[in-house]
Amino acid sequence: MVGLLIAIFAFNYLGFKTNKLLSGNQILHIWLFTIAFQVLFDLFIEFKYHAYWYFDKDLDWRGILPHVFLLPPVNMFFLIGILIREDGSNNSLI
């Protein structure tokens, strides 16, 4: 759990500190899309395929922290990496 909290802090700090291309509105949309897509995926897997709760019949509340606070900054890194070419020039995708 300590490693998870350190990773959450580190990724969020680096995600917001190194971000020079994405606006606040785009960051908000990335954050909300990540959470909405994860919830939709979990609903399909749970109710259509009955694939969750195979090992444990209880809700996995520990999974909320990584899904809400760890995945969105990773998606920000991914999108910033797409927007910057390897030679350092800007893509005009924004």
C-alpha positions as CSV (number, residue, x, y, z in Angstrom):
1,M,0.0,0.0,0.0
2,V,2.9,2.3,0.7
3,G,4.3,1.6,-2.8
4,L,0.9,2.4,-4.3
5,L,0.7,5.7,-2.5
6,I,4.3,6.6,-3.5
7,A,3.4,5.7,-7.2
8,I,0.2,7.8,-7.0
9,F,2.1,10.8,-5.7
10,A,5.0,10.4,-8.1
11,F,2.9,9.9,-11.3
12,N,0.6,12.8,-10.4
13,Y,3.5,15.1,-9.5
14,L,5.4,14.3,-12.7
15,G,2.2,14.3,-14.8
16,F,1.3,17.8,-13.8
17,K,4.8,19.2,-13.5
18,T,6.1,18.0,-16.9
19,N,2.9,18.8,-18.8
20,K,3.4,21.7,-21.2
21,L,1.0,20.8,-24.0
22,L,-2.4,19.9,-22.4
23,S,-4.7,22.5,-21.1
24,G,-6.7,22.1,-17.9
25,N,-9.8,21.3,-19.9
26,Q,-8.1,18.5,-21.8
27,I,-6.7,17.1,-18.5
28,L,-10.2,17.1,-17.0
29,H,-11.5,15.3,-20.1
30,I,-8.7,12.7,-19.9
31,W,-9.4,12.2,-16.2
32,L,-13.2,11.8,-16.7
33,F,-12.9,9.5,-19.7
34,T,-10.4,7.2,-18.0
35,I,-12.7,6.8,-15.0
36,A,-15.9,6.4,-17.1
37,F,-14.2,3.9,-19.4
38,Q,-13.0,1.9,-16.4
39,V,-16.4,1.8,-14.8
40,L,-18.0,0.8,-18.1
41,F,-15.5,-2.0,-18.6
42,D,-16.0,-3.3,-15.1
43,L,-19.8,-3.3,-15.6
44,F,-19.5,-5.4,-18.7
45,I,-17.1,-7.8,-17.2
46,E,-19.1,-8.2,-14.1
47,F,-22.6,-8.4,-15.3
48,K,-22.3,-9.9,-18.8
49,Y,-19.4,-12.3,-18.2
50,H,-19.6,-12.8,-14.4
51,A,-15.8,-12.6,-14.4
52,Y,-15.1,-10.6,-11.3
53,W,-15.3,-11.9,-7.7
54,Y,-13.7,-15.2,-8.8
55,F,-11.3,-15.2,-5.8
56,D,-13.2,-12.9,-3.5
57,K,-17.0,-12.3,-3.2
58,D,-16.5,-8.9,-1.7
59,L,-16.0,-5.6,-3.5
60,D,-12.4,-4.6,-4.2
61,W,-12.2,-1.2,-2.6
62,R,-8.5,-1.1,-2.9
63,G,-8.8,-0.9,-6.6
64,I,-10.4,2.5,-6.4
65,L,-7.1,4.3,-5.7
66,P,-5.2,3.1,-8.7
67,H,-8.2,3.6,-11.1
68,V,-8.9,7.1,-10.0
69,F,-5.5,8.5,-9.1
70,L,-2.9,6.4,-11.0
71,L,-4.3,5.7,-14.4
72,P,-5.3,9.3,-15.5
73,P,-1.7,10.7,-15.2
74,V,-0.4,7.6,-17.0
75,N,-2.8,8.4,-19.8
76,M,-1.6,12.0,-19.8
77,F,2.0,10.7,-20.3
78,F,0.8,8.6,-23.2
79,L,-1.1,11.4,-24.9
80,I,1.8,13.8,-24.4
81,G,4.1,11.2,-25.9
82,I,1.9,11.0,-29.0
83,L,1.8,14.8,-29.3
84,I,5.6,15.1,-29.3
85,R,7.5,13.5,-32.0
86,E,10.8,11.8,-31.3
87,D,12.7,14.7,-32.8
88,G,11.1,17.0,-30.3
89,S,8.8,18.9,-32.6
90,N,5.1,19.5,-31.9
91,N,2.4,17.6,-33.6
92,S,-0.6,19.7,-34.5
93,L,-3.2,17.3,-33.0
94,I,-4.4,19.7,-30.4
